[in-house]
Amino acid sequence: MALHRSGRDFGTRELALLATVAPHLRAARVRIAAQSRSVSPDALLEGGRSAASLARRLPITAREAEVLARLAEGHTNEGIAHTLSISRHTVVRHVEHLYAKLDVHTRAAATRVALGALSGGDQLDGSTGSAPEETPDCFNSLRQ
């Protein structure tokens, strides 16, 4: 979640509140995206099967597909690194490569592509013919 405050930083209390609500916002983002694509959010939680499907349907490597599946589930880079037993830096590089290969600039857009691929939609942008929506600024810091 991107929150901007001119003139001063957020306090400890505000950052703690954000840390508390961020996982819920990520889960809501996945549910909303899944509903708009007619894909069950549980489809993203199938782990290996989702990653294998993504690797087959998108121009990405198997490891990038594993990262994309977990990214679409709302995991942070640190969480992805821990789950896949790789460094956070490696996750960052995989995410950079995913953005370039999928022609997206945000985690939300990458999630949309993943959902589109899993639902059988257009495999490069996850759309159904309409122009892709831009992610509101308030979600940009969910990139982590």
C-alpha positions as CSV (number, residue, x, y, z in Angstrom):
1,M,0.0,0.0,0.0
2,A,1.5,3.3,-1.0
3,L,0.7,6.1,1.4
4,H,2.2,9.5,0.9
5,R,2.7,12.2,3.6
6,S,4.4,15.4,2.7
7,G,6.6,16.9,5.3
8,R,7.0,14.0,7.8
9,D,7.3,10.3,7.9
10,F,4.7,7.9,9.3
11,G,5.0,7.1,13.0
12,T,5.6,3.7,14.6
13,R,1.9,3.4,15.4
14,E,0.8,4.1,11.8
15,L,3.4,1.6,10.4
16,A,2.2,-1.0,12.8
17,L,-1.4,-0.5,11.6
18,L,-0.2,-0.8,8.0
19,A,1.6,-4.0,8.8
20,T,-1.5,-5.4,10.4
21,V,-3.9,-4.6,7.5
22,A,-1.5,-5.2,4.5
23,P,-2.0,-9.0,4.3
24,H,-5.7,-8.5,4.4
25,L,-5.5,-6.0,1.6
26,R,-3.4,-8.3,-0.5
27,A,-5.9,-11.2,0.0
28,A,-8.7,-8.9,-0.9
29,R,-6.8,-7.8,-4.1
30,V,-6.5,-11.5,-5.1
31,R,-10.2,-12.2,-4.4
32,I,-11.3,-9.2,-6.4
33,A,-9.1,-10.0,-9.3
34,A,-10.2,-13.6,-9.2
35,Q,-13.9,-12.6,-9.2
36,S,-13.4,-10.4,-12.2
37,R,-11.6,-13.2,-14.1
38,S,-14.0,-15.9,-12.9
39,V,-11.2,-17.8,-11.2
40,S,-11.4,-19.1,-7.7
41,P,-8.7,-17.6,-5.4
42,D,-8.0,-21.2,-4.4
43,A,-6.7,-21.8,-7.9
44,L,-3.8,-19.6,-7.0
45,L,-3.2,-21.5,-3.8
46,E,-2.5,-24.8,-5.5
47,G,1.2,-24.1,-5.5
48,G,3.0,-26.3,-7.9
49,R,0.0,-26.9,-10.2
50,S,-0.6,-23.2,-10.6
51,A,3.1,-22.6,-11.3
52,A,3.2,-25.4,-13.8
53,S,0.1,-24.0,-15.6
54,L,1.6,-20.6,-15.7
55,A,4.9,-21.9,-17.0
56,R,3.1,-23.6,-19.9
57,R,0.8,-20.7,-20.7
58,L,3.2,-17.8,-20.4
59,P,6.6,-17.0,-21.8
60,I,8.4,-17.5,-18.5
61,T,10.6,-20.1,-16.9
62,A,9.4,-22.6,-14.3
63,R,11.1,-20.7,-11.5
64,E,9.6,-17.4,-12.6
65,A,6.2,-19.2,-12.7
66,E,6.7,-20.3,-9.0
67,V,7.5,-16.7,-8.1
68,L,4.5,-15.3,-10.1
69,A,2.1,-17.8,-8.4
70,R,3.2,-16.7,-5.0
71,L,3.3,-13.0,-5.9
72,A,-0.3,-13.4,-7.2
73,E,-1.2,-15.0,-3.8
74,G,-0.1,-11.7,-2.2
75,H,3.2,-12.9,-0.7
76,T,6.0,-10.4,-0.1
77,N,9.4,-10.8,-1.6
78,E,10.6,-12.0,1.7
79,G,7.8,-14.5,2.0
80,I,8.5,-15.8,-1.6
81,A,12.2,-16.1,-0.8
82,H,11.5,-18.1,2.4
83,T,9.0,-20.4,0.7
84,L,11.2,-21.1,-2.3
85,S,14.5,-21.2,-0.3
86,I,16.1,-18.5,-2.4
87,S,17.5,-15.1,-1.5
88,R,15.3,-11.9,-1.5
89,H,17.7,-10.5,-4.1
90,T,17.0,-13.5,-6.4
91,V,13.2,-12.9,-5.9
92,V,13.7,-9.3,-6.9
93,R,15.5,-10.3,-10.1
94,H,12.8,-12.8,-10.9
95,V,10.1,-10.2,-10.4
96,E,12.0,-7.7,-12.6
97,H,12.3,-10.4,-15.4
98,L,8.6,-11.2,-15.0
99,Y,7.6,-7.5,-15.4
100,A,9.7,-7.3,-18.5
101,K,8.4,-10.6,-20.1
102,L,4.8,-9.9,-19.2
103,D,5.0,-6.2,-20.1
104,V,3.7,-5.0,-16.7
105,H,4.9,-2.6,-14.1
106,T,3.1,-3.6,-10.9
107,R,2.4,-6.6,-8.8
108,A,-1.4,-6.1,-9.4
109,A,-0.8,-6.2,-13.2
110,A,1.3,-9.3,-12.9
111,T,-1.5,-10.9,-10.8
112,R,-4.0,-10.0,-13.5
113,V,-1.9,-11.7,-16.1
114,A,-1.6,-14.8,-13.8
115,L,-5.3,-14.9,-13.3
116,G,-6.0,-14.5,-17.0
117,A,-3.6,-17.3,-17.8
118,L,-5.2,-19.6,-15.2
119,S,-8.7,-18.8,-16.4
120,G,-7.8,-19.3,-20.1
121,G,-8.0,-15.6,-21.0
122,D,-5.4,-13.6,-23.0
123,Q,-2.2,-15.0,-21.7
124,L,-0.1,-11.9,-22.0
125,D,-2.4,-9.3,-20.3
126,G,-5.2,-11.3,-18.8
127,S,-7.8,-9.1,-20.4
128,T,-10.9,-9.9,-22.3
129,G,-10.5,-7.3,-25.0
130,S,-10.7,-4.2,-23.0
131,A,-7.7,-2.0,-22.2
132,P,-5.8,-3.1,-19.0
133,E,-6.7,-1.0,-16.0
134,E,-3.9,0.9,-14.2
135,T,-3.4,0.0,-10.6
136,P,-4.3,2.7,-8.1
137,D,-1.2,4.3,-6.4
138,C,-2.4,3.1,-3.1
139,F,-1.5,-0.5,-4.0
140,N,2.0,0.2,-5.4
141,S,3.9,-0.4,-2.1
142,L,2.4,-3.9,-2.0
143,R,5.3,-4.6,-4.3
144,Q,7.8,-4.9,-1.4
